Structures are given as C-alpha cells and as structure tokens.
Amino acid sequence: MDRAFGWIGEIFQTLLKFFPWLVIVPATHAGVAFVRGHRVKEWQPGLHWYWPLVTTYRLITIVRQTQRIQSKVVMTKDLKTVTVGALVTYYVDDVVSAVAKIADLPSDVMERSQGAILAAVSENTLASIQSDRIGFNEQLTERLGTALNGYGVRILQAQLSEFAPCRAFALNGHAAIGQYALWTGF
C-alpha cells in the first residue's frame, strides 16, 4: 500500500522546492549558498532565505576546533628515528575558501599537518627538539599556518602531543616493526 501512494509524497516533495525556505545558521557556524550552482554567497550566523529549486547550501563550524594528528615515525636531522604526534588548534576565518576550495576540511588539516611535521622534524635534531619544545611548537605553528594559508583556516597553535625515540624496520616497504610503534607510512 505504501508503494502505491509513495508517488504522492514524491510529488509533494517536488512541489515544496518551488517555495522559499528559511535556514537558521547558529552562532558557531557560517555557511555558503551556491545559487544556480555557480554563484557563491556567504552566510553569516542568523536567518537566511533560500529557494531549494535553484540553491544548495553547506554549513560549517567556524569556532575554535582541535584536530589530533595521528602519530607517525619520522627521522630527525641527526638520523634518529622518532614517533611524532601532534595537536592542532584552529578556527575558520574565511568560510568561502574553507568550503569552496576544500572538500573535507578536517582531512585536509590532517594531511597538511603531517607534511609540516615531517618537514619540521627532519630539519631539527632529536636533542634540539627535546631541549626546546616551546620553540619547536612555535616553529611548527608557523609552518602549519603557511601550509594552510589561503584555505580559510587560521592556525592558533600546533604542539607535539607525542614525541619519543623508537626503532623501526621496514618489511617489504609496507610496514615496520619497532620498539615503540607500528609504522604504516606517510
């Protein structure tokens, strides 16, 4: 019986697209409306009308967020193998860039953070990182800010959450066995 009258619901849903709808953007979010698929319009927190027939929209959290960066095995400048994990704190300062240039913001922050960590650790020795963690975290924050420049994200802080020497041996180029971590590669 439901299948027999299901078409009535589909017709009703289609007719609703011809009427404007109200969207509430909360204070912790912002949005982007794509009018006719190509015109990008920024939505700040508040009430916004849109026409579902010709407009789609996407909301994104813009307040302070923290992203845990998965631990990886990296080699320092003095050829010591270490495992490194980090914590990155950021906020979205340009919602149009964050939505229109990046498909998945948290994944992009993770990817670019891992690249910045690899570069920063490989340019320093184990002793220099260990002796000046605050200075290294500042260097990492600056490097990450540069890596994410232009993508609508402002890095507030990047800090090492895990840093320890380890031993890793590559097996068939796919995995490693060590005293501290199992390495799956960058």
LUMMI-355336 format. One record per residue: residue in three letters; z, x, y of N, C-alpha, C in turn. Coordinates in nm, 2 decimals. Each point is the difference from the previous one (the first is absolute). Last residue first. Layout:
<sites>
     r       nz       nx       ny      caz      cax      cay       cz       cx       cy
   ala        Z        X        Y        Z        X        Y        Z        X        Y
...
</sites>
This chain:
<sites>
     r       nz       nx       ny      caz      cax      cay       cz       cx       cy
   phe     0.54     5.39     0.74    -0.01    -0.06     0.13    -0.13    -0.09     0.00
   gly     0.32     0.11    -0.44    -0.11     0.05     0.08    -0.01    -0.07     0.14
   thr     0.33    -0.03    -0.38    -0.12    -0.07    -0.03    -0.12     0.03     0.09
   trp     0.51     0.20    -0.20    -0.10     0.00     0.11    -0.12    -0.07    -0.05
   leu     0.55     0.01    -0.11    -0.13    -0.01    -0.07    -0.10    -0.02     0.11
   ala     0.49     0.26     0.05    -0.08    -0.12     0.02    -0.13     0.01    -0.08
   tyr     0.38     0.33    -0.03     0.04    -0.10     0.10    -0.08    -0.13     0.00
   gln    -0.06     0.41    -0.27     0.14    -0.02    -0.01     0.04    -0.12     0.09
   gly    -0.50     0.00    -0.21     0.09     0.09     0.08     0.14    -0.03    -0.02
   ile    -0.56    -0.11    -0.12     0.13    -0.01    -0.06     0.09     0.10     0.08
   ala    -0.49    -0.29     0.10     0.08     0.13     0.00     0.14    -0.03    -0.06
   ala    -0.56    -0.21     0.02     0.15    -0.02     0.01     0.06     0.13     0.00
   his    -0.48    -0.03     0.00     0.04    -0.14     0.03     0.15    -0.02     0.02
   gly    -0.27     0.41    -0.13    -0.03    -0.04     0.13     0.04    -0.14     0.04
   asn     0.08     0.24    -0.42    -0.13    -0.06     0.00    -0.03    -0.05     0.14
   leu     0.46     0.15     0.01    -0.06    -0.02    -0.13    -0.13    -0.08     0.01
   ala     0.36     0.32     0.33    -0.11    -0.10    -0.01    -0.05     0.00    -0.15
   phe     0.50     0.11     0.23    -0.11     0.06    -0.08    -0.10    -0.11    -0.02
   ala     0.46     0.12     0.33    -0.10    -0.10    -0.05    -0.11     0.08    -0.07
   arg     0.54     0.02     0.23    -0.10     0.07    -0.07    -0.10    -0.10    -0.06
   cys     0.35     0.01     0.46    -0.03    -0.05    -0.13    -0.10     0.09    -0.07
   pro     0.34    -0.10     0.48    -0.09     0.09    -0.07    -0.01    -0.06    -0.15
   ala     0.10    -0.33     0.42     0.07     0.09    -0.10    -0.11     0.09    -0.07
   phe     0.09    -0.45     0.36    -0.06     0.14     0.01     0.08     0.09    -0.10
   glu    -0.03    -0.54     0.22     0.01     0.07    -0.12    -0.07     0.14     0.02
   ser     0.01    -0.29     0.35     0.11    -0.07    -0.07     0.03     0.07    -0.13
   leu    -0.23     0.12     0.51     0.00     0.03    -0.14     0.12    -0.08    -0.07
   gln    -0.25    -0.17     0.45     0.10     0.09    -0.05    -0.01     0.01    -0.15
   ala    -0.22    -0.22     0.50    -0.04     0.04    -0.14     0.11     0.10    -0.05
   gln    -0.07    -0.39     0.43     0.07     0.11    -0.06    -0.06     0.02    -0.14
   leu    -0.20    -0.29     0.33     0.12     0.02     0.06     0.07     0.13    -0.05
   ile    -0.53    -0.18     0.04     0.10     0.06    -0.09     0.13     0.03     0.08
   arg    -0.42    -0.37     0.07     0.08     0.10     0.07     0.11     0.05    -0.10
   val    -0.51    -0.27    -0.04     0.13     0.03    -0.05     0.07     0.11     0.08
   gly    -0.47    -0.17     0.01     0.09    -0.11     0.05     0.14     0.02    -0.04
   tyr    -0.39     0.30    -0.07     0.00    -0.11    -0.10     0.11    -0.10     0.04
   gly    -0.10     0.42     0.24    -0.12    -0.09     0.00     0.00    -0.11    -0.10
   asn     0.30     0.42    -0.11    -0.04    -0.03     0.14    -0.13    -0.08    -0.01
   leu     0.26     0.20    -0.37    -0.02    -0.14     0.02    -0.04    -0.05     0.14
   ala     0.07     0.47    -0.12    -0.08    -0.06    -0.11    -0.02    -0.15     0.01
   thr     0.28     0.23     0.31    -0.14     0.04     0.02    -0.09    -0.06    -0.10
   gly     0.46    -0.07    -0.05    -0.04    -0.07     0.12    -0.15     0.03     0.03
   leu     0.22     0.25    -0.34    -0.03    -0.14    -0.04    -0.05    -0.08     0.11
   arg     0.14     0.43     0.10    -0.12     0.01    -0.08    -0.04    -0.14    -0.05
   glu     0.41     0.04     0.24    -0.12     0.03     0.08    -0.13     0.00    -0.07
   thr     0.40    -0.04    -0.25    -0.02    -0.12     0.08    -0.12     0.01     0.09
   leu     0.14     0.38    -0.25    -0.06    -0.10    -0.08    -0.03    -0.13     0.07
   gln     0.24     0.34     0.22    -0.14     0.04    -0.02    -0.08    -0.10    -0.09
   glu     0.46    -0.07     0.06    -0.07    -0.02     0.13    -0.15     0.04    -0.01
   asn     0.28     0.08    -0.37    -0.02    -0.14     0.02    -0.07    -0.03     0.13
   phe     0.12     0.44    -0.08    -0.11    -0.03    -0.09    -0.03    -0.15     0.01
   gly     0.37     0.16     0.24    -0.12     0.05     0.06    -0.12    -0.03    -0.08
   ile     0.42    -0.11    -0.17    -0.02    -0.08     0.12    -0.14     0.04     0.06
   arg     0.16     0.25    -0.37    -0.05    -0.13    -0.04    -0.03    -0.08     0.12
   asp     0.08     0.52    -0.10    -0.01    -0.08     0.12    -0.06    -0.14    -0.03
   ser     0.11     0.32    -0.35     0.09     0.05     0.11    -0.01    -0.09     0.12
   gln    -0.29    -0.07    -0.38     0.14    -0.03    -0.04     0.10     0.04     0.11
   ile    -0.46     0.09     0.05     0.02    -0.15     0.00     0.15    -0.03    -0.03
   ser    -0.14     0.45    -0.01    -0.01    -0.05     0.14     0.03    -0.15     0.00
   ala    -0.01     0.22    -0.42     0.12     0.04     0.08    -0.01    -0.06     0.14
   leu    -0.37    -0.05    -0.29     0.11    -0.08    -0.05     0.13     0.03     0.08
   thr    -0.47     0.06     0.25     0.07     0.06    -0.12     0.11    -0.09    -0.04
   asn    -0.46    -0.16     0.26     0.14     0.05     0.02     0.05     0.06    -0.13
   glu    -0.43    -0.23     0.05     0.00     0.09     0.11     0.14     0.07     0.03
   ser    -0.08    -0.35    -0.33    -0.08     0.12    -0.04    -0.01     0.10     0.11
   val     0.22    -0.42     0.07     0.08     0.08    -0.09    -0.08     0.13    -0.04
   ala    -0.21    -0.31     0.29     0.12     0.06     0.06     0.07     0.09    -0.09
   ala    -0.38    -0.25    -0.17    -0.03     0.11     0.10     0.12     0.06     0.06
   leu     0.07    -0.35    -0.30    -0.06     0.11    -0.07    -0.04     0.11     0.10
   ile     0.16    -0.40     0.18     0.11     0.07    -0.06    -0.06     0.12    -0.08
   ala    -0.30    -0.29     0.21     0.07     0.08     0.10     0.12     0.08    -0.07
   gly    -0.25    -0.29    -0.28    -0.08     0.11     0.05     0.07     0.08     0.10
   gln     0.21    -0.38    -0.15     0.00     0.09    -0.10    -0.09     0.12     0.03
   ser     0.02    -0.36     0.30     0.12     0.07     0.00     0.00     0.11    -0.11
   arg    -0.36    -0.30     0.03    -0.01     0.10     0.11     0.13     0.08     0.01
   glu    -0.02    -0.35    -0.32    -0.10     0.10    -0.03     0.00     0.11     0.11
   met     0.29    -0.37     0.05     0.04     0.08    -0.11    -0.10     0.11    -0.02
   val    -0.10    -0.31     0.32     0.11     0.08     0.05     0.04     0.09    -0.11
   asp    -0.32    -0.31    -0.12    -0.05     0.10     0.09     0.10     0.09     0.06
   ser     0.14    -0.37    -0.26    -0.07     0.09    -0.08    -0.06     0.12     0.08
   pro     0.20    -0.36     0.23     0.10     0.08    -0.07    -0.06     0.10    -0.09
   leu    -0.31    -0.30     0.24     0.08     0.09     0.08     0.10     0.09    -0.07
   asp    -0.47    -0.23    -0.14     0.14    -0.02    -0.05     0.08     0.11     0.07
   ala    -0.45    -0.06     0.14     0.01    -0.12    -0.09     0.14    -0.02    -0.04
   ile    -0.19     0.22     0.47     0.07     0.03    -0.12     0.01    -0.12    -0.09
   lys    -0.20    -0.01     0.44    -0.05     0.13    -0.05     0.06     0.04    -0.14
   ala     0.10    -0.42     0.25    -0.14     0.01    -0.01    -0.05     0.13    -0.06
   val     0.47    -0.10     0.07    -0.05    -0.10    -0.09    -0.15     0.02    -0.02
   ala     0.25     0.29     0.28     0.07     0.00    -0.13    -0.06    -0.10    -0.10
   ser    -0.16     0.03     0.46    -0.03     0.12    -0.08     0.06     0.00    -0.14
   val     0.12    -0.35     0.29    -0.14    -0.01    -0.03    -0.05     0.12    -0.08
   val     0.45    -0.02     0.16    -0.02    -0.08    -0.11    -0.15    -0.01    -0.04
   asp     0.32     0.36     0.23    -0.13    -0.05     0.03    -0.04    -0.09    -0.12
   asp     0.41     0.22     0.00    -0.01    -0.02     0.14    -0.13    -0.05     0.05
   val     0.37     0.03    -0.45    -0.14    -0.03     0.04    -0.01    -0.02     0.15
   tyr     0.37     0.32    -0.28    -0.03    -0.14     0.05    -0.14    -0.01     0.04
   tyr     0.35     0.34    -0.33    -0.11    -0.02     0.09     0.01    -0.15     0.05
   thr     0.23     0.42    -0.35     0.03    -0.11     0.08    -0.11    -0.02     0.11
   val     0.07     0.27    -0.51    -0.07    -0.01     0.13     0.04    -0.13     0.07
   leu     0.16     0.37    -0.41     0.03    -0.13     0.05    -0.07    -0.01     0.14
   ala    -0.06     0.33    -0.48     0.03    -0.02     0.14     0.02    -0.15     0.03
   gly    -0.04     0.44    -0.41     0.00    -0.15     0.03     0.04    -0.02     0.15
   val    -0.14     0.43    -0.38     0.03    -0.04     0.14    -0.02    -0.15     0.01
   thr     0.06     0.47    -0.34    -0.03    -0.14     0.00     0.05    -0.06     0.13
   val    -0.18     0.52    -0.14     0.11    -0.09     0.04    -0.05    -0.14    -0.01
   thr    -0.13     0.56    -0.11    -0.03    -0.14    -0.03     0.12    -0.08     0.03
   lys    -0.18     0.48     0.21     0.10    -0.06    -0.07    -0.03    -0.15    -0.02
   leu    -0.24     0.36     0.26    -0.04    -0.03    -0.14     0.11    -0.05    -0.09
   asp    -0.01     0.09     0.49     0.04     0.12    -0.08    -0.02    -0.03    -0.15
   lys    -0.10    -0.34     0.32    -0.08     0.12     0.04     0.04     0.12    -0.08
   thr     0.08    -0.46    -0.25     0.03     0.05     0.13    -0.08     0.12     0.03
   met    -0.10    -0.44    -0.33     0.03     0.15     0.00     0.02     0.04     0.15
   val     0.09    -0.49    -0.28    -0.09     0.07     0.10     0.04     0.15    -0.01
   val     0.07    -0.53    -0.25     0.02     0.14    -0.01    -0.10     0.08     0.08
   lys     0.22    -0.51     0.10    -0.11     0.07    -0.06     0.04     0.15    -0.02
   ser     0.21    -0.54     0.12     0.01     0.14    -0.02    -0.12     0.06    -0.07
   gln    -0.02    -0.45     0.32     0.03     0.05    -0.14     0.01     0.15    -0.01
   ile     0.12    -0.30     0.43    -0.11     0.08    -0.05     0.03     0.06    -0.13
   arg     0.17    -0.44     0.31     0.04     0.11    -0.09    -0.12     0.06    -0.06
   gln     0.08    -0.29     0.47    -0.08     0.01    -0.12     0.05     0.13    -0.08
   thr     0.15    -0.38     0.42     0.03     0.13    -0.07    -0.09     0.00    -0.13
   gln     0.01    -0.26     0.53    -0.02    -0.01    -0.15     0.03     0.14    -0.06
   arg     0.02    -0.32     0.50     0.04     0.12    -0.07     0.00    -0.02    -0.15
   val    -0.29    -0.36     0.25     0.13     0.06     0.03     0.02     0.12    -0.09
   ile    -0.38    -0.31    -0.02    -0.02     0.10     0.10     0.13     0.08     0.03
   thr    -0.28    -0.33    -0.40     0.13     0.04     0.05    -0.01     0.12     0.10
   ile    -0.40    -0.37    -0.10     0.05     0.13    -0.05     0.14     0.02     0.07
   leu    -0.43    -0.40    -0.10     0.12     0.04     0.07     0.05     0.13    -0.07
   arg    -0.50    -0.27     0.05     0.09     0.08    -0.08     0.12     0.04     0.08
   tyr    -0.46    -0.38    -0.01     0.10     0.08     0.07     0.08     0.08    -0.11
   thr    -0.50    -0.30     0.11     0.10     0.04    -0.09     0.10     0.09     0.07
   thr    -0.40    -0.40     0.14     0.09     0.11     0.03     0.09     0.03    -0.12
   val    -0.34    -0.36     0.06    -0.07     0.12     0.04     0.10     0.12     0.03
   leu     0.14    -0.43    -0.18    -0.14     0.00    -0.04    -0.07     0.13     0.04
   pro     0.47    -0.12     0.11    -0.03     0.06    -0.13    -0.14     0.01    -0.04
   trp     0.24     0.03     0.48    -0.09    -0.10    -0.06    -0.04     0.06    -0.14
   tyr     0.46     0.07     0.34    -0.12     0.05    -0.05    -0.08    -0.11    -0.07
   trp     0.45     0.13     0.36    -0.09    -0.10    -0.06    -0.12     0.07    -0.06
   his     0.54     0.17     0.11    -0.15     0.02     0.01    -0.07    -0.11    -0.07
   leu     0.53     0.19     0.19    -0.08    -0.11    -0.06    -0.15     0.03     0.03
   gly     0.37     0.41    -0.04    -0.01    -0.13     0.07    -0.08    -0.10    -0.08
   pro     0.00     0.57     0.03     0.09    -0.10    -0.05    -0.01    -0.13     0.09
   gln    -0.44     0.27     0.01     0.14     0.04     0.02     0.09    -0.11    -0.05
   trp    -0.54     0.12    -0.11     0.10    -0.10     0.02     0.14     0.07     0.01
   glu    -0.56     0.14     0.07     0.14     0.04    -0.03     0.09    -0.12     0.03
   lys    -0.54     0.03    -0.14     0.09    -0.04     0.10     0.14     0.02    -0.04
   val    -0.56     0.12    -0.12     0.14     0.02    -0.04     0.09    -0.03     0.12
   arg    -0.52    -0.14    -0.21     0.08     0.02     0.12     0.15     0.01    -0.03
   his    -0.32    -0.08    -0.35    -0.03     0.13     0.07     0.08     0.03     0.12
   gly     0.01    -0.41    -0.30    -0.01     0.12    -0.09    -0.02     0.13     0.07
   arg     0.09    -0.44     0.20    -0.14     0.01    -0.05    -0.02     0.12    -0.08
   val     0.43     0.06     0.20    -0.07    -0.11     0.05    -0.15     0.02    -0.04
   phe     0.49     0.20    -0.15    -0.14     0.03     0.00    -0.08    -0.12     0.02
   ala     0.53     0.18     0.12    -0.09    -0.11    -0.04    -0.14     0.05     0.01
   val     0.52     0.22    -0.06    -0.14     0.02     0.05    -0.08    -0.12    -0.05
   gly     0.57     0.12     0.11    -0.12    -0.04    -0.08    -0.13     0.04     0.06
   ala     0.58     0.10    -0.04    -0.11    -0.02     0.09    -0.12    -0.04    -0.09
   his     0.59     0.02    -0.05    -0.14     0.01    -0.04    -0.09     0.00     0.12
   thr     0.48    -0.08     0.01    -0.01     0.12    -0.08    -0.15     0.03    -0.04
   ala     0.13    -0.41     0.23     0.03     0.12     0.09    -0.02     0.13    -0.07
   pro    -0.28    -0.43    -0.19     0.14     0.04     0.03     0.02     0.12     0.08
   val    -0.40    -0.38    -0.02     0.02     0.15    -0.03     0.14     0.03     0.03
   ile    -0.27    -0.47    -0.12     0.11     0.06     0.06     0.01     0.14    -0.04
   val    -0.42    -0.38     0.03     0.07     0.11    -0.07     0.11     0.05     0.08
   leu    -0.34    -0.47    -0.03     0.10     0.08     0.07     0.06     0.10    -0.09
   trp    -0.51    -0.26     0.00     0.14     0.01    -0.06     0.08     0.09     0.09
   pro    -0.49    -0.34     0.03     0.08     0.12     0.03     0.14     0.00    -0.06
   phe    -0.43    -0.24    -0.23     0.10    -0.03     0.11     0.08     0.13     0.02
   phe    -0.35    -0.05    -0.34    -0.06    -0.04     0.13     0.10    -0.02     0.11
   lys     0.11     0.10    -0.46    -0.05     0.12     0.07    -0.06    -0.03     0.13
   leu     0.16    -0.34    -0.30     0.10     0.06     0.08    -0.04     0.12     0.07
   leu    -0.29    -0.22    -0.32     0.01    -0.07     0.13     0.11     0.06     0.09
   thr    -0.04     0.17    -0.44    -0.11     0.04     0.08     0.00    -0.07     0.13
   gln     0.33    -0.12    -0.31     0.02     0.13     0.05    -0.11     0.05     0.09
   phe    -0.05    -0.42    -0.21     0.10    -0.01     0.10     0.03     0.14     0.06
   ile    -0.29    -0.03    -0.37    -0.06    -0.06     0.12     0.10     0.00     0.12
   glu     0.16     0.13    -0.42    -0.09     0.10     0.05    -0.07    -0.05     0.13
   gly     0.28    -0.30    -0.23     0.08     0.10     0.06    -0.09     0.11     0.06
   ile    -0.21    -0.33    -0.25     0.05    -0.06     0.12     0.08     0.10     0.08
   trp    -0.16     0.11    -0.43    -0.10     0.01     0.10     0.04    -0.06     0.13
   gly     0.26    -0.04    -0.40     0.01     0.13     0.07    -0.10     0.02     0.11
   phe     0.06    -0.38    -0.33     0.02    -0.02     0.14     0.03     0.13     0.08
   ala    -0.10     0.00    -0.47    -0.09    -0.10     0.05     0.02    -0.02     0.15
   arg     0.28     0.29    -0.25    -0.13     0.06     0.02    -0.10    -0.10     0.06
   asp     0.44    -0.14    -0.12     0.00     0.09     0.12    -0.14     0.06     0.03
   met     0.06    -0.27    -0.39     0.00    -0.08     0.12     0.00     0.09     0.13
</sites>
